[in-house]
């Protein structure tokens, strides 16, 4: 069976005043049905660009130069804006944004916004007019109740500022599920929340995957969140996928030098605070081949050629000459 | 909501009282004798003194003010020294023409300015944006009277498309007076000839008056939309597949028009002030030309009353602006 989402060798560049920035340079990831895939990387590694490319909303001057984004077997890169709107967004791919405080339109009622999402994308139910509207409101109220939003019956009549941050994230999760999509993309949905709320949201997401039959692409910079939530993991460094595999395999036996170094930095694992020497290369003038080369401890090897994908001892996919 | 309105109304009272005091005192600085002006050139000193006594102008300023205030409260605005009719009657007769002109200009500047501003923001740094920038410089730089005369020369004198001046041609009988608003009365009386003629007369003064406001509104709308487009929620709404037309004209625009609404409120005041010049040029029978006449003849009662009237209109428009802000952004209502 083909995977739900399969991104292969994705390259995205952005034309800027200072030159052409190669933001994504060989992203590979696979999300199987019913799984939660964590995409992990530092800020600036291209996580947001990856999400925007999948959703087909690239910033000005950006374009996908190579690669494929196969979603249910169709290449999303070949879709026009109109096709994405009519056949993909909300109806098949739901989105949970990073900042719940800023992502709802402040001057419209929550219900107005959620019904706008359903307006063009809700699955056909054979109803029309007022009956259809009532059915949609009912579905939304049911979703809000499931998300444990207080007073779900009246919530749709309220404005975003009348909810707390955690409640607004619950509203956004309900909105992502409103049109029954198969894939939900979550962009660091817990970063803006405090730790206890964060934990509740993660538990909720975990339950929803089975309950609503969705698959979740969860983008974050936090290994702790990945360990708690995800089934699979894909590590990104400077626009390149460096390592991918089941979460427990990657975390227990990291193979790529970057994954090793990054995990060594995590306060839960490190004996003392330490970082990775050097800094992330500029996408305007990246090193050829593996972009981690300038900071890597194994630089005697031919790293500046095209990077092969190998297998680690525990079976994770590693893009490093050490495993080729 | 009701509390919101009442509070704003309450706040307007001291402002209007201040305006009353200041205009009353300032008009006393004008070096002309109102009694002499009223009596006319042929009057004897005895006649002037009689008038002065009749209108209480020989009383102390304080007493005069108390009398004046008492009359204002009863909506008695006095009598025009020039038309010898109650000022209130004159104003009631002329205000509809002015309001008709102002509403037409508002309609033009908002109806064109908002879409132009939105297009300029969507095509940021492209052709429509450059056109708007040129337009807004012109809107500020071009003098109203010059623009009016150019329009008259082109569309009336050269092309003969539109009438030069006035509100209705002499050959067209006025429709029956129902509301005082010429266009409305023409419609209510099914006088299509009068409606067409009045509309043709309205075009040039309304366009003149709208020009400056239009560029201002377009500029503020453009800035507001550009600002709104930066917001996370716009990305979110795109990602969730909001239809583009609805995203822009409903969800983005509602967030962008706060500054525009303020601008429209200010514009209304500007239109009343600009209307004075435009009404004079186009011989429009409204409050503006009435004011010019009053200033030229030193007609105190009229000057005082018109100033007060403009103040009241300003205050009402301000309250409406606040109210619209509240309706557009529910966060404001919750805060008060």
Interface residues (C-beta under 8 A of the other chain):
Chain A: X55 X57 X84 X85 X88 X89 X90 X91 X94 X95 X97 X98 X99 X102 X103 X104 X105 X106 X107 X108 X113 X116 X117 X119 X120 X121 X159 X161 X162 X172 X175
Chain B: X231 X232 X233 X235 X236 X237 X238 X239 X240 X241 X242 X243 X244 X246 X251 X254 X255 X328 X329 X330 X331 X334
